[in-house]
């Protein structure tokens, strides 16, 4: 499994490097780079792993990977970054992203509630993908508005000048798929050998592994004083996990994805933590070290409650 995690980490790193290089040559603002290209790069491990899980007909891994990754991203990604250095989260700049951050898990819970036990169906996946398209459209509008207001001319991205970046991006995709395949097979072996719940393995081992690029990218970005990228990456990654990764998983799975009691708890926890975090930063417009430590403590506390009372 270590090889799989290495491939995921390096694949995510290459993908982000390529995407960031392309973005730099296009003169895209740093916070938009964070919520789009970098977020896509660091969310790619979840996407590749979930597609593989769906193709093998394993819904438990896929669902718990999304919920676990989102919990880890906010708790460890934002919390760890804020401990390195306090994060500024301007209300005007990130209002759209915070709205989608809360909307995603809330919509999933609403879909499951209205389905009355029938599970997430193809129709739900398509609606989530439409939500993802709306998010990308709004980000594009934001970038266009920024370019119009900027006094500096935006650079162009010719094929020749960006060839190296696209090659790095493609190599990252290949490594991510290979890593997802290796981790899936090893995780399945762990479940069978230890008799563990697949949802627990997905919420812990898999979610931690696929969230390494997200958290590492944000913590490193914070250390390098690229705080907009650090915050945008986590917000964008969590939005992508719901509106792209989960939606694609539902479509590829090809049959209703039913929720167990543990799935309700997992996504309920994601919804609650997203709402609390968003309310806090909308009011304070920053995450200091004390708040970062509180976020960092959230994941182990939630995990303890999950294992102690919802280990099914």
Legacy VTK file of the C-alpha trace (Angstrom):
# vtk DataFile Version 3.0
C-alpha trace
ASCII
DATASET POLYDATA
POINTS 312 float
0.000 0.000 0.000
2.978 2.292 0.582
3.698 2.229 -3.168
0.118 3.280 -3.861
0.310 6.222 -1.457
3.654 7.247 -2.963
2.144 7.203 -6.448
-0.834 9.238 -5.215
1.383 11.780 -3.484
3.868 12.204 -6.338
1.108 12.043 -8.932
-0.786 14.802 -7.131
2.431 16.783 -6.807
3.192 16.521 -10.542
-0.375 17.333 -11.465
-0.395 20.422 -9.261
3.022 21.518 -10.536
1.868 21.254 -14.132
-1.451 22.981 -13.453
0.166 25.779 -11.454
2.732 26.327 -14.194
0.006 26.660 -16.811
-1.966 28.976 -14.528
1.089 31.155 -13.930
1.639 31.634 -17.649
-2.034 32.577 -18.024
-1.778 35.135 -15.215
-4.619 33.610 -13.168
-5.034 35.144 -9.651
-3.638 32.994 -6.829
-6.941 32.390 -5.034
-8.581 31.256 -8.283
-5.613 28.974 -8.928
-6.254 27.514 -5.471
-9.988 26.888 -5.873
-9.709 25.479 -9.401
-6.475 24.046 -10.777
-4.702 23.248 -7.496
-7.942 21.985 -5.961
-8.546 19.734 -8.954
-4.999 18.438 -8.742
-5.197 17.584 -5.063
-8.719 16.129 -5.438
-7.644 13.895 -8.275
-6.584 11.027 -5.935
-10.142 10.880 -4.537
-11.545 11.001 -8.070
-9.345 8.205 -9.405
-9.786 6.021 -6.342
-13.577 6.436 -6.341
-13.877 5.676 -10.043
-11.918 2.471 -9.472
-14.091 1.595 -6.452
-17.255 2.258 -8.466
-16.052 0.085 -11.343
-15.514 -2.719 -8.825
-18.995 -2.114 -7.378
-17.805 -0.982 -3.938
-20.002 1.873 -2.697
-18.833 1.832 0.938
-15.240 2.725 0.073
-16.372 5.479 -2.282
-18.804 7.155 0.125
-16.522 7.017 3.164
-13.543 8.230 1.117
-15.431 11.415 0.153
-16.732 12.131 3.654
-13.439 11.226 5.332
-11.407 13.323 2.901
-13.608 16.369 3.466
-13.318 16.017 7.238
-9.536 15.646 7.046
-9.181 18.566 4.625
-10.914 21.000 6.966
-9.485 19.573 10.183
-5.908 18.802 9.156
-5.549 20.917 6.002
-6.964 24.194 7.332
-6.110 23.456 10.976
-2.517 22.471 10.232
-2.019 25.439 7.907
-3.376 27.878 10.511
-0.949 26.514 13.103
1.924 27.198 10.700
0.650 30.774 10.215
-2.737 32.457 10.774
-4.869 32.400 7.634
-6.791 35.345 6.257
-10.118 34.378 4.677
-11.610 37.580 3.201
-15.394 37.360 3.114
-15.699 39.051 -0.273
-13.108 36.824 -1.912
-14.297 33.428 -0.627
-18.053 33.940 -0.087
-18.996 31.871 -3.160
-16.698 29.013 -2.183
-17.902 28.913 1.412
-21.490 28.777 0.133
-20.729 25.776 -2.101
-18.707 24.174 0.721
-21.850 24.065 2.888
-24.283 23.445 0.035
-22.587 20.251 -1.156
-23.011 17.931 1.856
-26.387 19.531 2.693
-27.695 18.719 -0.799
-26.428 15.132 -0.534
-28.226 14.692 2.802
-31.382 16.177 1.270
-31.195 13.819 -1.722
-30.834 10.793 0.562
-33.703 11.976 2.790
-36.051 12.524 -0.164
-35.053 9.183 -1.679
-36.420 7.484 1.465
-33.867 4.677 1.504
-33.685 4.256 -2.275
-30.137 5.641 -2.344
-28.311 8.120 -4.564
-29.296 7.515 -8.178
-28.063 8.590 -11.605
-30.397 11.590 -11.493
-28.739 12.819 -8.298
-25.299 12.408 -9.834
-26.317 14.484 -12.848
-27.715 17.239 -10.602
-24.452 17.360 -8.654
-22.482 17.566 -11.904
-24.674 20.499 -12.964
-23.809 22.122 -9.636
-20.134 21.554 -10.416
-20.585 23.174 -13.842
-22.215 26.183 -12.148
-19.304 26.480 -9.726
-16.760 26.420 -12.556
-18.830 28.954 -14.509
-18.891 31.332 -11.539
-15.127 30.889 -11.056
-14.606 31.688 -14.726
-16.757 34.801 -14.382
-14.718 35.812 -11.353
-11.486 35.392 -13.284
-12.829 37.413 -16.215
-13.908 40.193 -13.855
-10.462 40.199 -12.258
-8.768 40.421 -15.658
-10.968 43.322 -16.693
-10.168 45.198 -13.506
-6.484 44.426 -13.579
-4.092 46.980 -15.041
-1.703 44.221 -16.011
-2.255 42.384 -19.286
-2.854 38.674 -19.019
-0.266 36.376 -20.580
-1.060 33.859 -23.268
-0.426 30.145 -23.096
0.893 28.868 -26.430
1.133 25.123 -26.916
4.931 25.172 -27.211
5.475 27.313 -24.107
3.235 25.074 -21.956
4.293 21.710 -23.369
6.411 20.811 -20.352
3.591 21.728 -17.941
1.070 19.604 -19.831
3.472 16.635 -19.849
3.911 16.925 -16.078
0.123 17.203 -15.707
-0.413 14.040 -17.801
2.249 12.111 -15.869
0.485 13.066 -12.657
-2.803 11.681 -13.976
-1.186 8.361 -14.890
0.485 8.023 -11.496
-2.760 8.904 -9.705
-4.681 6.181 -11.508
-1.964 3.613 -10.803
-1.861 4.643 -7.152
-5.627 4.368 -6.832
-5.568 0.860 -8.271
-2.811 -0.296 -5.892
-4.477 1.203 -2.806
-7.885 -0.241 -3.671
-6.547 -3.790 -3.940
-4.539 -3.500 -0.710
-7.417 -1.884 1.203
-9.740 -4.662 0.139
-7.180 -7.196 1.385
-7.041 -5.410 4.778
-10.820 -5.540 5.084
-10.911 -9.252 4.363
-7.943 -10.108 6.613
-8.930 -8.070 9.681
-12.674 -8.251 9.248
-12.958 -4.466 9.460
-15.879 -2.450 8.211
-15.193 -1.177 4.698
-16.567 2.224 5.670
-14.061 2.488 8.556
-11.142 1.647 6.256
-12.421 4.189 3.742
-12.888 6.864 6.414
-9.397 6.359 7.842
-6.739 4.617 5.744
-8.084 5.566 2.319
-9.249 9.075 3.229
-5.928 9.890 4.882
-3.989 8.577 1.894
-5.998 10.446 -0.718
-6.012 13.646 1.382
-2.236 13.806 1.725
-1.842 15.968 -1.433
-4.605 18.368 -0.283
-3.181 18.918 3.198
0.462 18.934 2.129
-0.183 21.469 -0.638
-1.995 23.864 1.713
0.525 23.569 4.552
3.434 24.084 2.143
1.633 27.004 0.477
1.089 28.602 3.896
4.744 28.159 4.805
5.652 29.918 1.547
3.157 32.699 2.355
0.749 31.765 -0.447
-2.213 31.774 1.919
-4.866 32.377 -0.738
-3.760 29.200 -2.487
-3.743 27.311 0.829
-7.325 28.286 1.690
-8.614 28.063 -1.869
-7.147 24.592 -2.298
-9.032 23.133 0.673
-12.316 24.867 -0.141
-12.065 23.909 -3.799
-11.029 20.327 -2.991
-14.020 19.769 -0.708
-16.365 21.279 -3.291
-14.858 19.089 -6.011
-15.163 16.008 -3.772
-18.932 16.446 -3.543
-19.898 17.968 -6.883
-17.377 16.125 -9.071
-15.945 13.086 -7.284
-19.152 11.854 -5.630
-21.249 12.784 -8.662
-18.936 10.898 -11.021
-18.921 7.930 -8.640
-22.733 7.789 -8.678
-22.786 7.869 -12.486
-20.056 5.235 -12.888
-21.518 2.983 -10.178
-24.593 2.492 -12.343
-27.023 1.599 -9.549
-28.413 3.321 -6.434
-25.803 3.970 -3.733
-27.592 3.278 -0.471
-26.669 4.998 2.788
-26.054 3.013 5.975
-26.350 4.493 9.460
-22.610 5.149 9.404
-22.906 6.960 6.051
-25.568 9.246 7.527
-23.233 10.057 10.422
-20.233 10.650 8.147
-21.971 13.093 5.820
-23.825 14.686 8.725
-20.442 15.362 10.344
-19.128 16.858 7.103
-22.204 19.076 6.871
-21.907 20.238 10.495
-18.169 20.921 10.348
-18.520 22.796 7.046
-21.289 24.989 8.472
-19.391 25.737 11.708
-16.179 26.529 9.838
-17.951 28.746 7.278
-19.880 30.657 9.933
-16.674 31.239 11.895
-14.641 32.573 8.975
-17.514 34.684 7.610
-17.617 36.433 10.975
-13.901 36.550 11.800
-12.485 36.482 8.232
-9.438 34.640 9.552
-8.349 31.387 11.153
-5.828 31.968 13.938
-3.632 29.343 15.583
-6.132 28.699 18.379
-8.939 28.031 15.892
-6.515 25.934 13.839
-5.782 23.751 16.865
-9.535 23.338 17.408
-10.043 22.251 13.801
-7.096 19.878 14.051
-8.757 18.179 17.039
-12.076 17.745 15.225
-11.114 14.777 13.033
-9.904 12.429 15.832
-12.931 13.368 17.968
-15.356 12.674 15.122
-13.509 9.460 14.305
-13.741 8.295 17.927
-17.499 8.896 18.030
-17.870 7.193 14.655
-16.010 4.041 15.724
-17.525 3.917 19.223
-21.167 4.378 18.231
-21.536 3.922 14.452
-19.114 1.116 13.588
-21.412 -0.603 11.092
LINES 1 313
312 0 1 2 3 4 5 6 7 8 9 10 11 12 13 14 15 16 17 18 19 20 21 22 23 24 25 26 27 28 29 30 31 32 33 34 35 36 37 38 39 40 41 42 43 44 45 46 47 48 49 50 51 52 53 54 55 56 57 58 59 60 61 62 63 64 65 66 67 68 69 70 71 72 73 74 75 76 77 78 79 80 81 82 83 84 85 86 87 88 89 90 91 92 93 94 95 96 97 98 99 100 101 102 103 104 105 106 107 108 109 110 111 112 113 114 115 116 117 118 119 120 121 122 123 124 125 126 127 128 129 130 131 132 133 134 135 136 137 138 139 140 141 142 143 144 145 146 147 148 149 150 151 152 153 154 155 156 157 158 159 160 161 162 163 164 165 166 167 168 169 170 171 172 173 174 175 176 177 178 179 180 181 182 183 184 185 186 187 188 189 190 191 192 193 194 195 196 197 198 199 200 201 202 203 204 205 206 207 208 209 210 211 212 213 214 215 216 217 218 219 220 221 222 223 224 225 226 227 228 229 230 231 232 233 234 235 236 237 238 239 240 241 242 243 244 245 246 247 248 249 250 251 252 253 254 255 256 257 258 259 260 261 262 263 264 265 266 267 268 269 270 271 272 273 274 275 276 277 278 279 280 281 282 283 284 285 286 287 288 289 290 291 292 293 294 295 296 297 298 299 300 301 302 303 304 305 306 307 308 309 310 311
